Amino acid sequence: MTDTPVVTVEGLSKKFCRRLKRSLWYGACDLANEVLARPGRRHELRRHEFWALRDMSFELHKGETLGVVGHNGAGKTTLLRLLNGLIKPDTGRIRLRGRVGALIQLGAGFSAILTGRENIYINGAVLGLGKKEIDRRLDEIIDFAEIGDFIDAPVQTYSSGMKVRLGFSIASHMRPDILLIDEILAVGDSSFRERCYNRFTEFKSYGGTIIFISHNSAAIESVCDRAMMLDHGRVVDVGDPYEIVHRYESEMLELSRRSGADGRAATRPNLEDDIWVTDVEYYDRAGVRKSELQLGESFEIRLHYETDQDLRFPHFVVALRKGARQNPFLTVITMLWDGIGLESIPRRGVIGCVLEEPSLSPGVYSVHAGVQAKASARLGKKWYAPLRECGSFTVQAGSLRHQLPGLSATDLVAGMPPLMVAHSWSLNGMALSAARSEAPVLEP
């Protein structure tokens, strides 16, 4: 990295108006003030306005990658739009040294009625490239996009995935000095995302600077040199990617718990259930209780339960989710799938579930537990207690690249999250084994 910053942002602020008509009026006023060289009111909010970004400052050097995390509406996309020159800041200064390539919004920069090939030439011209230079890179761009004969079809006929493929291929192969990538990469399939992360590595190797927005914590940790956390338009923290992502996920999980009844503690059981998980604990292989685990470490989840009745054929379920409540479950483990049949259980006890070397990426995980009933929908209820959040734990790692130095960024990102986890069950410390071989489907 050189001493001269490639990207310099000083005191950057941007405000928007919630009302369309008033926004148009404010825009006309600002334009008039600019033409007449009057100061205006750029440093203060007017009626119905809010700060999308406020007093942001940072620097990036050649070859450096910055990951940006934050909740929806934190100002991440607004930052990239300002850096790309799509909108003007209200206050502050942006200084960029070199050409900028960007993939910020799906289909942005494309003419819908023109073909993919024609859009390649248009985007190249916008970046200041001549026709001969674009000709030299044309085949490489088309091959990376993998959209086949559709390259000569109008872009309006493209699917979302095809637009992302072509947009990223153009943005990265035109050899810009600065590459701006929004979370739009989530639209592409897994194979395409793997190639994108490989492309990031190549781009950095010749000194390219990247600003990368993503909700994929493994991607931020493995690809980025630094990370920045935003909250309501302000910079909360800048530093090591793992530490920033861990803080962000912890805060989002806590916010998710506060926002609804589903996040209530395990010690406050739902009285409508037939059985309650009253506590959850985590133990390592040595039997030491802990809430922070190392990358790839085997551990046991112990569910303390109570019931006031004799339950017939209960099947415990454990599900893991990373981050906020709206995220899908990473893995679901159930006695029903494992063919473990318990005719009955004591009215108070501990169910253990050992996860063998799970490939969980660093971050904060919530544990959800429930108890299925053996009865089918025709014969009676399907759950003695539905899945509810009962606790959380953290997977630590100083750095994915340090822990797994032999793997590329692509391998680190593509290998997570896991779909299957080797595991075993126990009841009050006694191992449980399968009583049958069939694997029924989990009933909702």
C-alpha positions as CSV (number, residue, x, y, z in Angstrom):
1,M,0.0,0.0,0.0
2,T,1.2,3.5,-0.8
3,D,1.2,6.4,1.7
4,T,-1.1,8.5,-0.5
5,P,-4.8,7.6,0.1
6,V,-6.8,6.5,-2.9
7,V,-10.1,7.3,-1.2
8,T,-10.4,10.3,1.1
9,V,-13.7,11.1,2.8
10,E,-13.8,14.1,5.2
11,G,-16.9,15.2,7.1
12,L,-19.3,13.7,4.6
13,S,-23.0,14.3,5.3
14,K,-26.1,13.7,3.2
15,K,-29.8,14.3,4.0
16,F,-33.0,13.3,2.3
17,C,-36.6,14.5,2.6
18,R,-39.5,12.1,3.4
19,R,-42.0,14.1,1.4
20,L,-41.8,14.2,-2.5
21,K,-43.3,17.6,-3.1
22,R,-41.2,19.2,-0.3
23,S,-38.1,17.4,-1.6
24,L,-38.6,19.0,-5.1
25,W,-39.0,22.4,-3.5
26,Y,-35.9,22.0,-1.4
27,G,-34.0,20.9,-4.4
28,A,-35.0,24.0,-6.3
29,C,-34.0,26.2,-3.4
30,D,-30.6,24.5,-3.1
31,L,-30.0,24.9,-6.8
32,A,-30.9,28.6,-6.7
33,N,-28.6,29.1,-3.7
34,E,-25.8,27.3,-5.5
35,V,-26.2,29.4,-8.7
36,L,-26.4,32.7,-6.6
37,A,-23.4,31.5,-4.4
38,R,-25.5,31.8,-1.3
39,P,-24.7,29.6,1.8
40,G,-28.2,28.0,2.0
41,R,-29.1,25.6,4.8
42,R,-27.0,22.5,4.0
43,H,-25.7,22.1,7.6
44,E,-29.2,21.9,9.2
45,L,-32.3,19.8,8.7
46,R,-35.5,21.4,7.3
47,R,-39.0,20.1,7.8
48,H,-39.4,16.3,7.0
49,E,-35.6,15.9,6.4
50,F,-33.3,13.4,8.0
51,W,-29.6,12.6,7.9
52,A,-28.8,9.5,5.8
53,L,-25.1,10.1,6.5
54,R,-23.6,12.3,9.1
55,D,-20.0,13.5,9.6
56,M,-18.3,10.5,8.0
57,S,-14.5,10.5,7.6
58,F,-12.1,7.7,6.5
59,E,-9.3,6.9,4.2
60,L,-8.4,3.9,1.9
61,H,-5.0,3.1,0.4
62,K,-4.1,1.3,-2.8
63,G,-4.8,-2.5,-2.6
64,E,-6.9,-2.1,0.5
65,T,-10.4,-3.6,0.9
66,L,-13.0,-2.1,3.2
67,G,-16.1,-4.0,4.3
68,V,-19.1,-2.0,5.4
69,V,-21.8,-3.5,7.7
70,G,-24.9,-2.0,9.2
71,H,-28.6,-2.5,9.6
72,N,-31.0,-1.7,6.7
73,G,-31.2,2.1,6.4
74,A,-27.8,2.6,8.1
75,G,-26.5,4.6,5.0
76,K,-24.4,1.9,3.3
77,T,-25.8,2.3,-0.2
78,T,-26.0,6.1,0.2
79,L,-22.2,6.1,0.8
80,L,-21.5,4.1,-2.4
81,R,-23.8,6.4,-4.4
82,L,-22.0,9.4,-3.1
83,L,-18.6,7.9,-3.9
84,N,-19.7,7.0,-7.4
85,G,-21.0,10.5,-8.0
86,L,-24.6,9.5,-8.5
87,I,-25.7,12.1,-5.8
88,K,-24.0,15.1,-4.3
89,P,-23.1,15.4,-0.6
90,D,-24.6,18.2,1.4
91,T,-21.4,18.8,3.4
92,G,-18.0,17.4,3.4
93,R,-15.5,16.3,0.8
94,I,-14.7,13.2,-1.3
95,R,-11.4,12.7,-3.1
96,L,-10.9,9.7,-5.4
97,R,-7.6,9.0,-7.2
98,G,-8.3,6.8,-10.2
99,R,-11.2,5.4,-12.2
100,V,-14.2,4.0,-10.3
101,G,-16.2,0.9,-11.2
102,A,-19.4,0.2,-9.4
103,L,-22.2,-2.4,-9.0
104,I,-24.6,-0.7,-6.6
105,Q,-28.1,-1.2,-7.9
106,L,-29.5,-4.1,-10.0
107,G,-29.6,-2.9,-13.6
108,A,-28.1,0.5,-12.8
109,G,-26.1,1.9,-15.8
110,F,-27.8,-0.4,-18.3
111,S,-30.0,0.7,-21.1
112,A,-32.9,-1.8,-21.1
113,I,-33.6,-1.6,-24.9
114,L,-29.9,-2.2,-25.9
115,T,-28.2,-5.6,-25.9
116,G,-25.7,-6.7,-23.3
117,R,-22.8,-6.3,-25.8
118,E,-23.9,-2.7,-26.6
119,N,-24.1,-2.0,-22.8
120,I,-20.5,-3.2,-22.4
121,Y,-19.3,-0.6,-24.8
122,I,-21.4,2.2,-23.2
123,N,-20.2,1.4,-19.7
124,G,-16.6,1.2,-20.9
125,A,-16.9,4.6,-22.6
126,V,-18.3,6.1,-19.3
127,L,-15.1,4.8,-17.6
128,G,-13.0,6.6,-20.2
129,L,-11.9,3.6,-22.3
130,G,-11.6,3.7,-26.0
131,K,-13.2,1.2,-28.4
132,K,-9.9,-0.7,-29.0
133,E,-9.3,-1.2,-25.3
134,I,-12.9,-2.4,-24.8
135,D,-12.5,-4.8,-27.8
136,R,-9.4,-6.4,-26.1
137,R,-11.5,-7.1,-22.9
138,L,-14.8,-8.0,-24.6
139,D,-14.4,-11.8,-24.7
140,E,-13.1,-11.9,-21.2
141,I,-16.1,-10.0,-19.9
142,I,-18.6,-12.1,-21.9
143,D,-16.9,-15.4,-20.7
144,F,-17.1,-14.4,-17.0
145,A,-20.7,-13.3,-17.2
146,E,-21.7,-16.7,-18.7
147,I,-25.0,-15.5,-20.2
148,G,-24.4,-17.2,-23.6
149,D,-26.4,-16.0,-26.6
150,F,-28.3,-13.5,-24.4
151,I,-25.3,-11.2,-24.8
152,D,-26.9,-10.1,-28.0
153,A,-30.4,-9.8,-26.6
154,P,-31.9,-6.7,-25.0
155,V,-31.1,-6.3,-21.3
156,Q,-34.9,-5.9,-20.6
157,T,-35.1,-9.7,-21.3
158,Y,-32.5,-10.6,-18.7
159,S,-33.2,-12.2,-15.3
160,S,-31.9,-10.6,-12.1
161,G,-29.1,-13.0,-12.0
162,M,-28.0,-12.3,-15.6
163,K,-28.0,-8.6,-14.9
164,V,-25.8,-9.1,-11.8
165,R,-23.4,-11.4,-13.8
166,L,-23.0,-8.9,-16.6
167,G,-22.8,-5.9,-14.3
168,F,-20.1,-7.4,-12.1
169,S,-18.1,-8.6,-15.1
170,I,-18.1,-5.2,-16.6
171,A,-17.3,-3.4,-13.3
172,S,-14.3,-5.7,-12.5
173,H,-12.8,-6.3,-16.0
174,M,-12.6,-2.7,-17.0
175,R,-9.7,-2.5,-14.6
176,P,-10.9,0.4,-12.5
177,D,-8.7,1.6,-9.7
178,I,-11.6,1.6,-7.2
179,L,-14.3,-1.0,-7.1
180,L,-17.6,-0.3,-5.3
181,I,-19.7,-3.4,-4.7
182,D,-23.1,-3.4,-2.9
183,E,-24.9,-6.4,-1.4
184,I,-26.5,-6.9,-4.8
185,L,-24.1,-9.9,-5.2
186,A,-26.5,-11.9,-3.0
187,V,-28.8,-12.2,-6.1
188,G,-26.3,-14.4,-7.9
189,D,-26.0,-18.2,-7.5
190,S,-23.3,-19.8,-5.3
191,S,-21.1,-20.7,-8.3
192,F,-21.1,-17.1,-9.5
193,R,-20.4,-15.7,-6.0
194,E,-17.4,-18.0,-5.7
195,R,-15.9,-16.6,-9.0
196,C,-16.7,-13.1,-7.7
197,Y,-14.6,-13.6,-4.6
198,N,-11.8,-15.0,-6.7
199,R,-12.0,-11.9,-8.8
200,F,-11.7,-9.8,-5.7
201,T,-8.4,-11.5,-5.0
202,E,-7.1,-10.9,-8.5
203,F,-8.3,-7.3,-8.4
204,K,-6.4,-6.7,-5.2
205,S,-3.2,-8.3,-6.5
206,Y,-2.7,-5.5,-9.1
207,G,-3.4,-2.8,-6.5
208,G,-7.2,-2.3,-6.8
209,T,-9.1,-0.8,-3.9
210,I,-12.5,-2.2,-2.9
211,I,-15.4,-1.0,-0.8
212,F,-17.6,-4.0,-0.2
213,I,-21.1,-4.0,1.4
214,S,-22.4,-7.4,2.5
215,H,-24.5,-9.1,5.1
216,N,-22.3,-12.2,4.7
217,S,-20.0,-12.1,7.7
218,A,-17.7,-14.8,6.4
219,A,-17.2,-12.8,3.2
220,I,-16.4,-9.6,5.1
221,E,-13.9,-11.5,7.4
222,S,-12.1,-13.4,4.6
223,V,-12.0,-10.7,1.9
224,C,-11.6,-7.4,3.7
225,D,-8.6,-5.8,5.4
226,R,-10.7,-3.5,7.5
227,A,-14.4,-3.2,8.3
228,M,-16.6,-0.2,9.1
229,M,-19.9,-0.4,11.1
230,L,-22.6,2.2,10.4
231,D,-25.6,3.0,12.5
232,H,-28.2,5.5,11.4
233,G,-25.8,7.3,9.1
234,R,-22.9,7.5,11.6
235,V,-19.6,5.6,11.8
236,V,-19.8,3.5,15.0
237,D,-16.4,1.7,14.6
238,V,-13.6,0.9,12.2
239,G,-11.1,-1.9,12.6
240,D,-10.4,-5.6,12.3
241,P,-13.2,-7.3,10.2
242,Y,-13.8,-10.1,12.7
243,E,-14.2,-7.7,15.6
244,I,-16.5,-5.3,13.7
245,V,-18.7,-8.1,12.4
246,H,-18.9,-9.8,15.8
247,R,-20.0,-6.5,17.4
248,Y,-22.6,-5.9,14.6
249,E,-24.1,-9.4,14.9
250,S,-24.2,-9.2,18.7
251,E,-26.1,-5.9,18.6
252,M,-28.5,-7.1,15.9
253,L,-29.2,-10.3,17.9
254,E,-29.9,-8.2,21.0
255,L,-32.1,-5.9,19.0
256,S,-34.0,-8.8,17.6
257,R,-34.6,-10.2,21.1
258,R,-36.0,-6.9,22.3
259,S,-38.3,-6.4,19.3
260,G,-40.7,-9.3,19.9
261,A,-42.0,-11.9,22.3
262,D,-40.2,-14.7,20.4
263,G,-37.0,-13.5,22.0
264,R,-38.0,-13.9,25.6
265,A,-35.6,-15.8,27.9
266,A,-35.7,-19.5,28.4
267,T,-36.4,-19.0,32.1
268,R,-39.8,-17.5,31.2
269,P,-41.6,-20.5,29.7
270,N,-44.7,-20.3,27.6
271,L,-47.5,-21.7,29.8
272,E,-49.4,-22.9,26.7
273,D,-46.6,-25.5,26.1
274,D,-46.6,-29.0,27.5
275,I,-42.9,-28.9,28.2
276,W,-40.5,-26.0,28.8
277,V,-36.8,-25.4,28.2
278,T,-35.8,-23.6,31.3
279,D,-32.0,-23.1,30.6
280,V,-29.4,-23.8,28.0
281,E,-25.7,-24.3,28.5
282,Y,-22.7,-24.9,26.3
283,Y,-19.7,-27.2,27.2
284,D,-16.5,-28.0,25.3
285,R,-14.9,-31.4,25.0
286,A,-13.2,-31.0,28.4
287,G,-16.6,-30.4,30.1
288,V,-15.9,-26.7,30.7
289,R,-18.9,-24.5,30.5
290,K,-18.4,-21.6,28.1
291,S,-20.4,-19.2,25.8
292,E,-17.5,-18.4,23.4
293,L,-16.2,-21.2,21.2
294,Q,-13.3,-21.5,18.8
295,L,-13.6,-22.0,15.1
296,G,-14.3,-25.7,14.3
297,E,-14.5,-26.7,18.0
298,S,-16.8,-29.5,19.0
299,F,-19.2,-28.6,21.8
300,E,-22.3,-29.7,23.6
301,I,-25.6,-27.9,23.9
302,R,-27.4,-28.9,27.1
303,L,-31.1,-28.1,27.3
304,H,-32.6,-28.2,30.8
305,Y,-36.3,-29.0,30.6
306,E,-39.4,-29.3,32.8
307,T,-42.9,-30.8,32.3
308,D,-45.8,-31.4,34.6
309,Q,-47.2,-34.3,32.7
310,D,-46.2,-37.7,31.2
311,L,-45.3,-37.0,27.5
312,R,-45.4,-39.9,25.1
313,F,-42.7,-40.2,22.4
314,P,-41.2,-36.7,22.6
315,H,-38.6,-35.7,20.0
316,F,-36.3,-32.8,20.8
317,V,-35.3,-30.3,18.1
318,V,-32.3,-27.9,18.1
319,A,-32.0,-25.2,15.4
320,L,-29.2,-22.7,14.9
321,R,-29.6,-19.2,13.4
322,K,-26.9,-16.7,12.8
323,G,-27.6,-13.0,13.5
324,A,-31.1,-11.4,13.3
325,R,-34.4,-13.2,13.5
326,Q,-35.2,-12.7,9.8
327,N,-32.2,-14.9,8.8
328,P,-33.0,-18.5,8.0
329,F,-31.9,-21.4,10.1
330,L,-28.4,-22.6,9.3
331,T,-29.1,-26.2,10.5
332,V,-31.9,-28.1,12.1
333,I,-31.2,-31.2,14.2
334,T,-34.1,-33.4,15.4
335,M,-34.4,-36.7,17.1
336,L,-37.2,-37.6,14.7
337,W,-34.8,-37.4,11.7
338,D,-32.2,-39.3,13.7
339,G,-34.6,-42.1,14.4
340,I,-34.3,-41.7,18.2
341,G,-37.5,-42.8,19.9
342,L,-38.1,-42.0,23.6
343,E,-41.2,-43.7,24.9
344,S,-41.2,-41.2,27.8
345,I,-38.9,-38.9,29.7
346,P,-38.5,-37.8,33.3
347,R,-40.5,-34.7,34.3
348,R,-37.2,-32.8,34.8
349,G,-33.9,-33.5,33.1
350,V,-31.2,-32.4,30.7
351,I,-31.0,-33.2,27.0
352,G,-27.6,-33.0,25.5
353,C,-26.7,-32.5,21.8
354,V,-23.0,-32.7,20.8
355,L,-22.0,-31.0,17.6
356,E,-18.8,-32.6,16.1
357,E,-16.4,-30.0,14.7
358,P,-19.2,-27.9,13.1
359,S,-18.2,-25.6,10.2
360,L,-19.7,-22.5,11.8
361,S,-18.2,-19.2,10.7
362,P,-17.3,-16.7,13.4
363,G,-20.2,-14.7,14.8
364,V,-23.1,-14.8,17.2
365,Y,-25.6,-17.7,16.9
366,S,-29.0,-18.0,18.5
367,V,-30.2,-21.5,19.7
368,H,-33.8,-22.5,19.1
369,A,-35.3,-25.5,20.8
370,G,-38.6,-27.3,20.5
371,V,-40.2,-30.7,21.2
372,Q,-42.1,-32.6,18.5
373,A,-44.9,-35.0,19.2
374,K,-44.9,-38.4,17.4
375,A,-48.6,-37.9,16.5
376,S,-49.3,-36.9,12.9
377,A,-51.6,-34.1,11.9
378,R,-54.5,-36.5,11.6
379,L,-54.1,-38.0,15.0
380,G,-53.4,-34.9,17.1
381,K,-50.9,-32.1,17.9
382,K,-47.5,-32.1,16.2
383,W,-45.6,-30.1,18.8
384,Y,-45.4,-30.4,22.6
385,A,-43.5,-27.1,22.4
386,P,-42.8,-25.2,19.1
387,L,-39.3,-23.9,18.2
388,R,-38.4,-20.9,20.4
389,E,-35.2,-19.0,21.0
390,C,-33.6,-20.1,24.3
391,G,-30.1,-18.8,24.2
392,S,-27.0,-17.8,22.2
393,F,-23.3,-18.5,21.8
394,T,-20.4,-17.0,20.0
395,V,-17.9,-18.6,17.6
396,Q,-14.5,-16.9,18.0
397,A,-11.6,-16.7,15.5
398,G,-8.8,-14.2,15.4
399,S,-9.0,-14.4,11.6
400,L,-10.3,-16.9,9.2
401,R,-7.2,-16.4,7.1
402,H,-5.0,-17.0,10.1
403,Q,-7.0,-20.1,11.3
404,L,-7.2,-21.6,7.8
405,P,-4.2,-20.3,5.9
406,G,-4.3,-22.9,3.2
407,L,-7.8,-21.9,2.0
408,S,-8.6,-19.1,-0.4
409,A,-11.3,-16.5,0.2
410,T,-13.6,-18.5,-2.1
411,D,-13.2,-21.7,0.0
412,L,-13.8,-19.8,3.2
413,V,-17.0,-18.1,2.0
414,A,-18.3,-21.0,0.0
415,G,-17.8,-23.6,2.8
416,M,-20.3,-21.8,5.1
417,P,-22.9,-22.1,6.4
418,P,-23.1,-25.9,6.8
419,L,-26.2,-27.9,5.8
420,M,-25.3,-31.0,7.8
421,V,-23.6,-31.3,11.2
422,A,-22.4,-34.5,12.7
423,H,-24.0,-34.8,16.1
424,S,-25.2,-37.1,18.9
425,W,-27.9,-37.0,21.7
426,S,-28.0,-37.8,25.4
427,L,-30.5,-37.8,28.2
428,N,-29.3,-36.9,31.7
429,G,-25.8,-37.9,30.6
430,M,-26.7,-41.2,29.0
431,A,-26.1,-41.6,25.2
432,L,-29.1,-42.1,23.0
433,S,-29.0,-44.2,19.8
434,A,-31.3,-44.6,16.8
435,A,-34.1,-47.1,17.3
436,R,-35.0,-47.2,13.6
437,S,-33.5,-46.2,10.2
438,E,-36.2,-44.1,8.5
439,A,-35.8,-40.3,8.4
440,P,-39.2,-38.6,8.5
441,V,-39.6,-35.0,7.2
442,L,-39.8,-32.3,9.8
443,E,-43.4,-31.2,10.2
444,P,-43.9,-27.4,10.4
